[in-house]
Amino acid sequence: MDRAVRTYLDHLTVEKGLAANTLSSYRRDLRRYREHLAQAGIDDLDRVTEATVTDFLVRLREGDADHPPLSASSAARTVVAVRGFHKFAVADGLARLDPAAAVKPPTPAKRLPKALPLSEVEAILDAAGAAGTPLALRDRALLEVLYGTGARISEAVGLDVDDVSGLDDDHTVLLRGKGGKERLVPVGSFAREALSAYLVRGRPALVARATPALFLNSRGGRLSRQSAWAVLVKAAERAGVTRDVSPHTLRHSFATHLLDGGADVRVVQELLGHASVTTTQVYTLVTVDNLREVFATAHPRARDA
C-alpha cells in the first residue's frame, strides 16, 4: 500500500508536474486515507471496496478524535486525491478494480455572489477617473465597461478598438467570452462617455506602437488582467470602500442591479454570456434576499413581536 502511494506521488511529480503545494496536499490527504485503511485492517488495494471509500468520506465530514470535521470543499479535495490514486493504481497494474470510481465528492454549498450597493459602485468609478490623466481616463473607462456591460475581466482587457466601433451607431460593444463565443452588449451613456474620453484624450497619449488593443498599460502594450484588477482595488481604496472587491464584484453588481430593476433573468443571461440560465439564476437568490430584508423592515406585520 505504501509503495503504491509513493509510486502515485512520483507520477504526479514527474509526469504531471504538479506544484509543490498541490503535492503536499495530496500527500497529506493520502496519508489520512492510508490511516483510515489501516484502522479498517486493510493492507491490500484489492480489499478496498466502494463502502470503504464512502465511509472515509463520511468520516471526513464528521471528524474524529484526531481530526476536525472538513467542509464540503475540503472533503471534496481529499476525495479527488483518493479517486485519482485508485484510478492510477488500476492503470499501473497495482490493483484490479477501482472502488472509488462511483464515490462522488460532496458538492460545496453554492455561495451567493456579493453585489455592491450602487452608491459604492459610483464612488469607485468617480475615484478611478478623478485625476484626469491619461491613465485615469483609462481606469474610468475600464471600470465603466466592467460595470456597464457585466464583462468578465478577460473580456474587457481583450477588447480591441474595433470592438467598440458600435458605440456611436447602435451603442454596443463586442465581447468575446468563453470558447471564443461573441456577443454584442449594449453600453449605457456613462460608459460611452468614459470610453469616448479615453479614446480621444487618453489612449493616444499611451500608445507607443501600432496595436489593436483598447486598454493600454503605461508602456503602450495591452493591459493585463492583473493590472486591471489592481486598478479596481486602488479605486476602491481611494473611494473608501472597505469590503473586498474584484472585477467579478462589478459583474455580480451589474447582474443584481439589473434584476432588482425588473430585468428578465433570460435577458441577464444573454448579457452575461452564460450558456445556461441555471448559472444566472443564482442572482435571483440575491434579489430575493434583498426583498426579504426590505419586507422585514418595512411591513408592519412582518416585525417580530
LOKOL-269831 format. One record per residue: residue in three letters; x, y, z of N, C-alpha, C, O in turn. Coordinates in steps of 0.1 Angstrom, whole numbers, padded with zeros to 4 digits, always signed. Layout:
N
ALAXYZXYZXYZXYZ/...
//
This chain:
305
MET+0008-0012+0000+0000+0000+0000+0009+0013+0000+0007+0022-0008/ASP+0019+0013+0009+0027+0024+0010+0035+0026-0004+0037+0038-0008/ARG+0039+0015-0010+0046+0016-0022+0037+0022-0033+0042+0030-0041/ALA+0025+0018-0033+0015+0023-0043+0013+0038-0042+0013+0045-0051/VAL+0012+0043-0029+0011+0057-0027+0023+0065-0031+0022+0075-0038/ARG+0035+0059-0028+0047+0066-0032+0048+0066-0048+0053+0076-0053/THR+0045+0055-0054+0045+0055-0069+0036+0065-0075+0039+0072-0085/TYR+0024+0067-0069+0014+0076-0074+0019+0091-0072+0018+0099-0081/LEU+0025+0094-0061+0030+0107-0058+0042+0110-0068+0044+0121-0072/ASP+0050+0100-0070+0061+0102-0080+0056+0105-0094+0061+0113-0101/HIS+0045+0098-0097+0038+0100-0110+0033+0115-0111+0034+0121-0121/LEU+0027+0120-0100+0022+0133-0100+0033+0143-0101+0032+0154-0108/THR+0045+0140-0095+0056+0149-0095+0063+0149-0109+0065+0160-0115/VAL+0066+0138-0114+0074+0137-0126+0066+0139-0139+0069+0147-0148/GLU+0055+0131-0140+0047+0131-0152+0037+0142-0153+0034+0148-0164/LYS+0030+0145-0142+0020+0156-0141+0026+0169-0138+0020+0180-0142/GLY+0037+0170-0132+0044+0182-0129+0036+0191-0119+0036+0204-0121/LEU+0029+0185-0110+0021+0193-0100+0029+0202-0092+0041+0199-0089/ALA+0024+0214-0088+0031+0223-0079+0034+0217-0066+0027+0208-0061/ALA+0044+0222-0059+0048+0217-0046+0037+0218-0036+0035+0208-0028/ASN+0029+0229-0036+0018+0230-0026+0007+0219-0029+0001+0214-0020/THR+0004+0217-0042-0006+0207-0045-0001+0193-0041-0009+0185-0036/LEU+0012+0190-0044+0017+0177-0040+0016+0175-0025+0013+0164-0020/SER+0019+0186-0017+0019+0185-0003+0004+0182+0002+0003+0174+0011/SER-0005+0188-0005-0019+0185-0001-0023+0171-0004-0030+0164+0004/TYR-0019+0166-0016-0022+0152-0020-0015+0142-0010-0021+0132-0006/ARG-0003+0145-0006+0005+0137+0003-0003+0136+0017-0004+0125+0023/ARG-0007+0147+0021-0014+0148+0034-0028+0141+0033-0032+0133+0042/ASP-0035+0143+0022-0048+0136+0020-0046+0121+0020-0054+0113+0026/LEU-0036+0116+0013-0035+0102+0011-0029+0095+0024-0032+0084+0027/ARG-0022+0103+0032-0017+0098+0045-0029+0095+0054-0030+0085+0061/ARG-0039+0105+0053-0051+0103+0062-0059+0091+0056-0064+0083+0064/TYR-0059+0089+0043-0067+0078+0038-0060+0065+0041-0066+0055+0044/ARG-0047+0065+0041-0039+0053+0045-0042+0049+0059-0043+0038+0063/GLU-0043+0059+0068-0046+0057+0082-0060+0051+0084-0062+0042+0092/HIS-0069+0056+0075-0083+0050+0076-0083+0036+0072-0090+0027+0078/LEU-0076+0032+0061-0075+0018+0057-0068+0010+0068-0073-0002+0070/ALA-0058+0015+0074-0051+0007+0084-0060+0004+0096-0060-0007+0102/GLN-0068+0014+0100-0078+0012+0111-0088+0002+0107-0094-0005+0116/ALA-0091+0000+0094-0101-0010+0090-0094-0023+0087-0101-0033+0083/GLY-0081-0024+0090-0074-0037+0088-0072-0040+0073-0070-0052+0070/ILE-0071-0030+0065-0069-0032+0050-0055-0028+0046-0051-0017+0048/ASP-0048-0038+0041-0034-0035+0037-0032-0039+0022-0020-0040+0018/ASP-0043-0042+0015-0042-0046+0001-0052-0039-0007-0064-0038-0003/LEU-0048-0032-0017-0057-0024-0025-0069-0032-0030-0080-0026-0031/ASP-0068-0044-0033-0079-0052-0039-0089-0056-0028-0100-0061-0031/ARG-0086-0052-0015-0096-0054-0005-0104-0042-0002-0114-0042+0006/VAL-0100-0031-0008-0108-0018-0007-0121-0019-0015-0121-0023-0027/THR-0132-0016-0009-0145-0016-0016-0151-0002-0017-0145+0008-0011/GLU-0161+0000-0024-0168+0013-0025-0173+0017-0012-0172+0029-0009/ALA-0177+0008-0003-0182+0011+0010-0171+0017+0019-0173+0026+0027/THR-0158+0012+0016-0147+0016+0024-0144+0031+0021-0142+0039+0030/VAL-0144+0034+0008-0142+0048+0004-0153+0057+0009-0151+0069+0013/THR-0166+0053+0008-0177+0061+0012-0176+0063+0027-0179+0074+0031/ASP-0172+0053+0035-0171+0055+0049-0160+0065+0052-0161+0073+0062/PHE-0149+0065+0044-0139+0075+0046-0144+0089+0044-0141+0099+0051/LEU-0152+0091+0034-0159+0104+0031-0167+0108+0043-0167+0120+0047/VAL-0175+0099+0048-0184+0102+0059-0175+0107+0071-0178+0117+0078/ARG-0164+0100+0074-0155+0104+0085-0149+0117+0083-0147+0125+0092/LEU-0146+0121+0070-0140+0134+0067-0150+0145+0071-0146+0155+0077/ARG-0163+0143+0068-0173+0153+0071-0177+0153+0086-0180+0164+0091/GLU-0176+0142+0093-0180+0141+0107-0168+0145+0116-0171+0150+0127/GLY-0156+0142+0112-0144+0144+0120-0143+0132+0130-0152+0124+0131/ASP-0132+0132+0138-0130+0122+0148-0121+0128+0159-0119+0140+0159/ALA-0116+0120+0168-0108+0125+0179-0096+0132+0175-0091+0141+0182/ASP-0090+0128+0163-0078+0134+0159-0079+0145+0148-0070+0152+0145/HIS-0091+0146+0142-0093+0155+0130-0107+0162+0132-0117+0156+0135/PRO-0107+0175+0130-0120+0183+0130-0127+0179+0117-0122+0175+0107/PRO-0141+0181+0117-0149+0179+0105-0144+0188+0094-0140+0200+0096/LEU-0144+0183+0082-0139+0191+0070-0152+0197+0063-0163+0191+0063/SER-0150+0208+0057-0160+0214+0049-0162+0206+0037-0154+0197+0034/ALA-0173+0209+0030-0176+0201+0017-0165+0203+0007-0161+0193+0000/SER-0159+0215+0006-0149+0218-0004-0136+0210+0000-0129+0205-0009/SER-0132+0210+0013-0120+0203+0017-0122+0188+0016-0112+0181+0011/ALA-0133+0183+0019-0136+0169+0018-0136+0165+0003-0131+0154+0000/ALA-0141+0173-0005-0141+0171-0019-0127+0170-0025-0124+0161-0033/ARG-0118+0179-0020-0104+0178-0025-0098+0165-0021-0090+0159-0029/THR-0101+0161-0009-0095+0148-0004-0100+0136-0012-0092+0127-0015/VAL-0113+0136-0015-0119+0125-0022-0113+0125-0036-0111+0114-0042/VAL-0111+0136-0042-0105+0137-0055-0091+0131-0055-0087+0124-0065/ALA-0083+0133-0045-0070+0127-0043-0071+0112-0043-0063+0104-0049/VAL-0081+0107-0035-0083+0092-0034-0087+0086-0047-0083+0075-0051/ARG-0097+0093-0054-0101+0088-0066-0090+0087-0077-0089+0077-0084/GLY-0081+0097-0077-0070+0097-0086-0060+0086-0083-0055+0080-0092/PHE-0058+0084-0070-0049+0073-0065-0054+0059-0070-0046+0051-0075/HIS-0067+0056-0068-0072+0043-0072-0073+0042-0087-0070+0031-0092/LYS-0076+0052-0094-0076+0052-0109-0062+0049-0114-0060+0041-0123/PHE-0052+0055-0108-0038+0053-0112-0034+0038-0109-0027+0032-0117/ALA-0038+0034-0097-0034+0020-0093-0039+0010-0103-0032+0000-0106/VAL-0051+0011-0108-0056+0002-0118-0049+0003-0131-0045-0007-0137/ALA-0046+0015-0135-0039+0018-0148-0025+0013-0147-0019+0008-0158/ASP-0019+0013-0136-0005+0009-0134-0004-0006-0130+0008-0011-0128/GLY-0015-0013-0130-0014-0027-0126-0012-0030-0112-0008-0041-0108/LEU-0014-0020-0103-0013-0022-0089-0025-0028-0082-0025-0032-0071/ALA-0037-0027-0089-0049-0032-0084-0058-0036-0096-0056-0032-0107/ARG-0068-0045-0093-0076-0050-0103-0088-0041-0106-0093-0039-0117/LEU-0094-0036-0095-0106-0028-0096-0105-0014-0090-0096-0012-0081/ASP-0113-0005-0094-0113+0009-0089-0125+0011-0080-0136+0013-0085/PRO-0124+0010-0067-0135+0011-0058-0140+0025-0055-0151+0027-0050/ALA-0132+0035-0060-0136+0049-0057-0143+0055-0069-0147+0067-0068/ALA-0144+0048-0080-0149+0055-0092-0163+0060-0091-0167+0070-0096/ALA-0171+0053-0083-0185+0057-0081-0188+0066-0069-0199+0070-0067/VAL-0177+0069-0062-0179+0078-0050-0177+0092-0054-0166+0096-0058/LYS-0187+0100-0054-0187+0114-0058-0183+0123-0047-0188+0122-0036/PRO-0174+0133-0050-0171+0143-0040-0183+0151-0036-0192+0153-0044/PRO-0184+0155-0023-0195+0163-0019-0196+0177-0027-0185+0182-0030/THR-0207+0181-0029-0209+0194-0036-0208+0206-0027-0216+0206-0018/PRO-0198+0215-0028-0198+0226-0019-0210+0234-0020-0217+0235-0030/ALA-0214+0241-0008-0226+0249-0008-0224+0261-0018-0213+0267-0018/LYS-0234+0264-0026-0233+0274-0036-0233+0288-0028-0242+0292-0021/ARG-0222+0295-0031-0221+0308-0025-0228+0319-0033-0227+0319-0046/LEU-0236+0327-0026-0243+0338-0033-0233+0349-0037-0225+0352-0028/PRO-0233+0354-0049-0224+0365-0053-0227+0377-0044-0238+0380-0040/LYS-0217+0385-0041-0218+0397-0033-0218+0409-0043-0209+0411-0050/ALA-0229+0416-0042-0231+0428-0050-0228+0440-0042-0232+0441-0030/LEU-0222+0451-0048-0221+0463-0041-0233+0472-0043-0240+0471-0053/PRO-0236+0480-0033-0247+0490-0034-0243+0500-0046-0231+0502-0048/LEU-0253+0505-0052-0250+0514-0063-0241+0526-0059-0233+0531-0066/SER-0244+0531-0047-0236+0542-0042-0221+0539-0041-0213+0548-0044/GLU-0217+0527-0037-0203+0523-0037-0197+0521-0051-0186+0525-0053/VAL-0205+0516-0060-0201+0514-0074-0197+0528-0079-0187+0530-0085/GLU-0207+0538-0077-0205+0551-0083-0192+0558-0076-0185+0565-0083/ALA-0190+0555-0063-0179+0561-0057-0166+0556-0062-0156+0563-0064/ILE-0166+0543-0065-0154+0537-0071-0151+0542-0085-0140+0545-0089/LEU-0161+0543-0093-0160+0549-0107-0155+0563-0107-0146+0567-0115/ASP-0160+0571-0098-0156+0585-0097-0141+0586-0092-0133+0594-0097/ALA-0137+0577-0083-0124+0578-0077-0114+0573-0088-0102+0578-0089/ALA-0118+0564-0097-0109+0559-0107-0104+0570-0117-0093+0570-0121/GLY-0113+0579-0120-0110+0589-0130-0108+0603-0125-0107+0612-0133/ALA-0106+0604-0112-0106+0617-0106-0094+0625-0110-0095+0638-0112/ALA-0082+0619-0113-0070+0627-0116-0071+0633-0130-0064+0643-0133/GLY-0079+0627-0139-0080+0633-0152-0068+0631-0162-0068+0636-0173/THR-0058+0623-0157-0047+0619-0165-0050+0609-0176-0061+0603-0174/PRO-0042+0606-0185-0045+0595-0195-0047+0582-0188-0056+0574-0192/LEU-0039+0579-0178-0042+0566-0171-0055+0566-0163-0062+0556-0162/ALA-0058+0578-0157-0071+0579-0150-0083+0578-0160-0093+0572-0156/LEU-0081+0584-0172-0092+0582-0182-0094+0568-0186-0105+0563-0188/ARG-0082+0560-0187-0083+0546-0190-0090+0538-0179-0098+0530-0181/ASP-0086+0542-0166-0091+0534-0155-0106+0536-0154-0114+0527-0151/ARG-0111+0549-0156-0125+0551-0155-0132+0544-0166-0143+0538-0164/ALA-0127+0544-0178-0133+0537-0189-0134+0522-0187-0144+0516-0190/LEU-0123+0517-0182-0122+0502-0179-0133+0498-0169-0140+0489-0172/LEU-0134+0505-0158-0144+0502-0148-0158+0504-0152-0167+0497-0148/GLU-0160+0515-0160-0173+0518-0165-0178+0506-0174-0189+0502-0174/VAL-0168+0501-0182-0171+0489-0191-0175+0477-0183-0184+0470-0186/LEU-0167+0474-0173-0169+0462-0164-0183+0463-0158-0190+0453-0158/TYR-0186+0474-0152-0199+0475-0146-0210+0478-0156-0222+0473-0154/GLY-0208+0485-0166-0218+0489-0176-0222+0477-0185-0233+0478-0191/THR-0213+0467-0187-0217+0456-0196-0217+0443-0189-0222+0433-0195/GLY-0212+0442-0176-0211+0429-0170-0200+0420-0175-0201+0408-0174/ALA-0191+0426-0182-0180+0418-0188-0171+0412-0178-0169+0417-0167/ARG-0166+0400-0182-0156+0394-0174-0143+0402-0176-0141+0409-0186/ILE-0134+0401-0166-0122+0409-0167-0114+0405-0180-0108+0414-0186/SER-0113+0392-0183-0106+0388-0195-0113+0393-0208-0106+0396-0217/GLU-0126+0395-0208-0133+0400-0219-0130+0415-0221-0128+0420-0232/ALA-0129+0422-0209-0126+0437-0210-0112+0440-0215-0110+0448-0224/VAL-0102+0433-0209-0088+0436-0213-0085+0430-0227-0076+0434-0234/GLY-0094+0421-0232-0092+0415-0245-0099+0424-0256-0097+0420-0268/LEU-0105+0434-0252-0112+0443-0262-0101+0450-0271-0091+0454-0267/ASP-0105+0450-0284-0097+0458-0294-0105+0471-0297-0117+0472-0294/VAL-0098+0481-0303-0105+0493-0306-0117+0491-0316-0127+0497-0314/ASP-0115+0481-0325-0126+0478-0334-0138+0473-0327-0149+0474-0333/ASP-0137+0467-0316-0148+0460-0309-0157+0471-0303-0169+0468-0299/VAL-0153+0483-0302-0162+0494-0297-0166+0503-0308-0170+0515-0305/SER-0165+0499-0320-0169+0507-0332-0184+0510-0332-0188+0519-0339/GLY-0191+0502-0325-0206+0504-0325-0211+0514-0315-0223+0516-0313/LEU-0202+0520-0307-0206+0530-0297-0214+0541-0302-0225+0544-0296/ASP-0211+0547-0313-0218+0558-0318-0231+0555-0326-0240+0562-0325/ASP-0231+0543-0332-0242+0539-0340-0253+0532-0332-0264+0537-0330/ASP-0250+0520-0328-0260+0512-0320-0257+0511-0305-0264+0503-0298/HIS-0247+0518-0300-0244+0518-0286-0241+0504-0281-0246+0500-0270/THR-0232+0497-0288-0229+0483-0283-0214+0481-0284-0206+0489-0291/VAL-0209+0471-0276-0195+0467-0278-0196+0452-0280-0205+0445-0277/LEU-0185+0447-0287-0184+0432-0290-0175+0426-0280-0163+0429-0279/LEU-0181+0416-0272-0173+0409-0262-0171+0395-0267-0180+0389-0273/ARG-0159+0390-0264-0156+0376-0267-0155+0368-0254-0146+0370-0246/GLY-0164+0359-0252-0165+0351-0240-0157+0338-0240-0148+0336-0248/LYS-0162+0329-0232-0155+0316-0231-0157+0308-0244-0168+0309-0249/GLY-0147+0301-0248-0147+0294-0260-0148+0302-0272-0151+0298-0283/GLY-0144+0315-0271-0144+0324-0283-0158+0329-0287-0160+0335-0298/LYS-0168+0326-0279-0182+0329-0283-0184+0344-0282-0180+0350-0271/GLU-0189+0351-0292-0190+0365-0293-0205+0369-0289-0214+0362-0292/ARG-0206+0381-0283-0219+0387-0281-0218+0402-0281-0209+0408-0276/LEU-0229+0408-0286-0230+0422-0286-0237+0427-0274-0248+0422-0271/VAL-0232+0436-0267-0238+0440-0254-0240+0455-0255-0231+0463-0258/PRO-0252+0460-0251-0254+0474-0251-0246+0482-0241-0243+0476-0230/VAL-0243+0494-0244-0235+0502-0234-0242+0515-0231-0247+0522-0240/GLY-0244+0518-0218-0251+0530-0214-0243+0542-0216-0231+0542-0220/SER-0249+0554-0213-0243+0567-0217-0231+0569-0208-0221+0575-0213/PHE-0230+0565-0196-0219+0568-0187-0206+0561-0193-0196+0567-0194/ALA-0208+0548-0196-0197+0540-0202-0193+0546-0215-0181+0546-0218/ARG-0202+0550-0223-0199+0556-0237-0191+0568-0235-0181+0570-0242/GLU-0195+0577-0226-0188+0589-0224-0174+0587-0219-0164+0593-0223/ALA-0172+0577-0210-0159+0574-0204-0150+0568-0215-0138+0572-0216/LEU-0156+0559-0224-0148+0554-0234-0144+0564-0245-0133+0564-0249/SER-0153+0573-0248-0150+0584-0258-0139+0593-0253-0130+0596-0260/ALA-0140+0596-0240-0129+0605-0234-0116+0598-0234-0105+0604-0237/TYR-0116+0585-0231-0103+0577-0231-0098+0576-0246-0086+0578-0248/LEU-0106+0574-0255-0102+0572-0269-0096+0585-0275-0087+0585-0283/VAL-0102+0596-0271-0098+0609-0276-0086+0615-0269-0076+0620-0275/ARG-0086+0614-0255-0076+0621-0247-0066+0612-0240-0056+0616-0235/GLY-0070+0599-0238-0062+0590-0230-0053+0581-0238-0041+0580-0236/ARG-0060+0573-0247-0052+0563-0254-0042+0568-0263-0031+0563-0263/PRO-0044+0579-0270-0033+0585-0279-0021+0588-0271-0010+0588-0277/ALA-0022+0592-0258-0010+0595-0250-0003+0583-0245+0009+0584-0241/LEU-0010+0571-0246-0004+0559-0241+0002+0550-0252+0012+0543-0249/VAL-0004+0551-0263+0000+0542-0274+0015+0545-0278+0018+0557-0281/ALA+0023+0535-0279+0037+0536-0283+0040+0530-0296+0050+0533-0303/ARG+0032+0520-0300+0034+0513-0313+0020+0509-0318+0010+0509-0310/ALA+0020+0504-0330+0007+0500-0336+0002+0488-0328+0009+0478-0327/THR-0010+0489-0323-0016+0478-0315-0031+0479-0316-0036+0490-0315/PRO-0038+0468-0318-0053+0469-0318-0059+0470-0304-0071+0473-0303/ALA-0051+0468-0294-0057+0467-0280-0064+0480-0276-0059+0491-0279/LEU-0075+0479-0269-0082+0491-0265-0076+0497-0252-0072+0508-0252/PHE-0075+0488-0242-0069+0493-0229-0054+0490-0229-0050+0479-0229/LEU-0047+0501-0227-0032+0500-0228-0026+0503-0214-0031+0510-0206/ASN-0014+0497-0212-0007+0500-0200+0002+0512-0202+0002+0518-0213/SER+0010+0515-0192+0018+0528-0193+0029+0527-0204+0035+0537-0208/ARG+0032+0514-0208+0043+0512-0218+0037+0511-0232+0044+0509-0242/GLY+0024+0512-0233+0017+0511-0246+0013+0497-0251+0008+0496-0262/GLY+0015+0487-0242+0010+0474-0245-0004+0471-0240-0009+0479-0232/ARG-0009+0459-0243-0022+0456-0238-0022+0455-0223-0013+0449-0217/LEU-0032+0460-0216-0034+0459-0202-0036+0445-0198-0044+0438-0204/SER-0029+0440-0187-0031+0426-0183-0043+0425-0173-0047+0435-0167/ARG-0047+0413-0171-0058+0410-0161-0054+0415-0147-0061+0421-0140/GLN-0041+0412-0143-0036+0415-0130-0036+0430-0128-0040+0435-0117/SER-0032+0438-0138-0031+0452-0137-0045+0458-0137-0048+0468-0130/ALA-0054+0452-0144-0068+0457-0144-0074+0455-0130-0082+0463-0125/TRP-0071+0443-0124-0076+0441-0110-0070+0451-0101-0078+0456-0092/ALA-0057+0455-0102-0051+0465-0094-0058+0478-0095-0059+0486-0086/VAL-0062+0481-0107-0069+0494-0110-0082+0495-0101-0084+0505-0095/LEU-0089+0484-0101-0102+0484-0093-0099+0485-0078-0105+0493-0071/VAL-0089+0477-0073-0086+0477-0059-0082+0491-0054-0086+0496-0044/LYS-0073+0497-0062-0068+0511-0058-0080+0521-0059-0081+0530-0050/ALA-0089+0520-0068-0100+0529-0069-0109+0527-0057-0115+0537-0052/ALA-0111+0514-0053-0120+0512-0042-0114+0517-0029-0121+0523-0020/GLU-0100+0516-0028-0094+0522-0016-0095+0537-0016-0098+0543-0005/ARG-0093+0544-0027-0095+0558-0028-0109+0562-0025-0112+0573-0019/ALA-0119+0554-0028-0133+0557-0026-0137+0554-0012-0149+0557-0008/GLY-0129+0548-0004-0132+0544+0010-0141+0532+0011-0148+0530+0021/VAL-0141+0524+0001-0149+0511+0001-0141+0501+0008-0130+0497+0003/THR-0146+0496+0019-0137+0487+0028-0139+0473+0025-0131+0465+0028/ARG-0150+0469+0019-0152+0455+0016-0143+0450+0004-0139+0458-0004/ASP-0141+0437+0004-0133+0432-0007-0140+0433-0020-0152+0430-0022/VAL-0132+0438-0030-0138+0440-0043-0129+0433-0054-0117+0432-0052/SER-0135+0428-0064-0127+0423-0075-0135+0426-0088-0146+0430-0088/PRO-0129+0424-0100-0136+0426-0112-0149+0418-0113-0159+0423-0118/HIS-0149+0406-0107-0162+0398-0107-0172+0405-0098-0184+0403-0100/THR-0168+0413-0088-0178+0420-0080-0186+0430-0088-0198+0431-0086/LEU-0179+0436-0098-0187+0445-0106-0196+0437-0115-0207+0442-0118/ARG-0192+0426-0120-0201+0417-0128-0213+0413-0120-0224+0413-0125/HIS-0210+0409-0108-0222+0405-0099-0231+0417-0097-0243+0415-0097/SER-0225+0428-0094-0233+0440-0092-0242+0444-0104-0254+0447-0103/PHE-0236+0443-0116-0243+0445-0128-0255+0436-0129-0266+0441-0132/ALA-0254+0423-0127-0265+0414-0128-0275+0416-0118-0287+0417-0120/THR-0271+0418-0105-0280+0420-0094-0288+0433-0096-0300+0433-0093/HIS-0282+0444-0100-0289+0457-0101-0299+0456-0113-0309+0462-0112/LEU-0295+0448-0123-0305+0447-0134-0317+0439-0130-0329+0443-0132/LEU-0315+0428-0122-0327+0421-0117-0335+0428-0107-0347+0428-0107/ASP-0328+0436-0099-0335+0445-0089-0344+0455-0097-0354+0459-0092/GLY-0339+0459-0108-0346+0469-0116-0357+0463-0125-0364+0470-0132/GLY-0359+0450-0124-0370+0443-0131-0366+0436-0144-0375+0431-0151/ALA-0353+0435-0147-0349+0428-0159-0352+0413-0158-0352+0407-0148/ASP-0356+0407-0170-0359+0393-0170-0346+0385-0169-0335+0389-0175/VAL-0346+0374-0162-0334+0366-0160-0328+0361-0173-0315+0360-0173/ARG-0336+0358-0183-0330+0354-0195-0323+0365-0203-0314+0362-0211/VAL-0328+0377-0201-0321+0388-0207-0307+0390-0201-0297+0392-0207/VAL-0307+0389-0187-0294+0390-0180-0285+0378-0184-0273+0380-0185/GLN-0291+0366-0186-0283+0355-0191-0275+0358-0204-0263+0356-0205/GLU-0283+0364-0213-0276+0368-0226-0266+0379-0224-0255+0378-0231/LEU-0268+0388-0216-0259+0399-0214-0246+0394-0207-0235+0398-0211/LEU-0247+0384-0198-0236+0379-0191-0228+0368-0200-0217+0365-0197/GLY-0235+0363-0210-0229+0353-0218-0229+0339-0212-0220+0331-0215/HIS-0238+0337-0203-0240+0324-0197-0246+0314-0207-0256+0317-0213/ALA-0240+0302-0207-0246+0292-0216-0259+0286-0211-0268+0283-0219/SER-0261+0286-0198-0273+0281-0192-0279+0291-0183-0272+0298-0176/VAL-0293+0292-0183-0299+0302-0174-0298+0297-0160-0299+0306-0151/THR-0295+0285-0158-0293+0280-0144-0282+0287-0137-0282+0290-0125/THR-0271+0290-0145-0260+0298-0139-0264+0312-0135-0260+0317-0125/THR-0273+0318-0143-0277+0331-0140-0287+0332-0128-0288+0342-0121/GLN-0294+0321-0126-0305+0321-0116-0300+0323-0102-0307+0326-0093/VAL-0287+0321-0100-0281+0323-0086-0283+0338-0082-0284+0341-0070/TYR-0283+0347-0092-0285+0361-0089-0299+0364-0084-0301+0373-0076/THR-0309+0356-0088-0322+0358-0084-0323+0355-0069-0332+0361-0062/LEU-0315+0346-0064-0315+0344-0049-0310+0356-0042-0315+0359-0031/VAL-0301+0363-0047-0296+0376-0041-0308+0386-0040-0310+0392-0030/THR-0315+0387-0051-0326+0397-0051-0337+0393-0042-0344+0401-0036/VAL-0340+0380-0040-0350+0375-0031-0346+0378-0017-0354+0382-0008/ASP-0333+0376-0013-0328+0380+0000-0330+0395+0002-0334+0399+0014/ASN-0328+0403-0008-0330+0417-0006-0345+0421-0004-0348+0429+0004/LEU-0353+0413-0011-0368+0416-0009-0372+0412+0005-0380+0419+0011/ARG-0366+0401+0010-0369+0396+0024-0365+0407+0034-0372+0410+0043/GLU-0353+0413+0032-0348+0423+0041-0357+0435+0041-0360+0441+0052/VAL-0361+0440+0029-0369+0451+0028-0383+0449+0034-0388+0457+0042/PHE-0388+0437+0032-0401+0433+0037-0401+0433+0053-0410+0438+0059/ALA-0390+0427+0058-0389+0425+0072-0388+0439+0080-0393+0440+0091/THR-0382+0448+0073-0380+0461+0080-0392+0471+0077-0394+0481+0084/ALA-0399+0469+0066-0409+0479+0061-0423+0475+0064-0432+0484+0066/HIS-0426+0462+0064-0440+0458+0065-0444+0458+0080-0437+0452+0088/PRO-0456+0464+0083-0460+0465+0098-0463+0451+0104-0462+0450+0116/ARG-0466+0441+0096-0470+0428+0102-0458+0418+0100-0460+0406+0103/ALA-0446+0423+0096-0435+0414+0094-0426+0414+0106-0417+0406+0108/ARG-0427+0425+0115-0418+0426+0126-0421+0416+0137-0432+0412+0139/ASP-0410+0411+0143-0411+0402+0155-0418+0410+0166-0417+0422+0168/ALA-0426+0402+0174-0433+0408+0185-0423+0412+0196-0427+0417+0206/
//
